[in-house]
Amino acid sequence: MKFKALILFMSAMICQSTALRASFTDM
């Protein structure tokens, strides 16, 4: 269960960093 939460957290961080990078390139 904890492992699943860790994967979910990691994917969320990756999504966030990708969105951040996209907004930076948009500027």
N, C-alpha and C positions, 0 to 999 in steps of 0.2 A: 504493500500500500504506500509506504514511504517512498519507494522507488518510483512508483507511478507519479506521485506528486512532484518528485524531483524532475522527472522528464517533462511534466507539464510546465514547471517553473522555468526549465531551460528553454523550452520552445517559446514560452512567453517572452523571455529575455531576448531571444534571437529575433522574434517578430518586432519587438520594441526597437532594437538596434537597427533593423532593416528599415523600419518606418522613419527613424531618426535620420538615417543616411539618405533616404529618399527625399525628405524635407530639406536636407542640406543641399542636395544636388538641384532641387527645385529652385532654391534661392540662387 
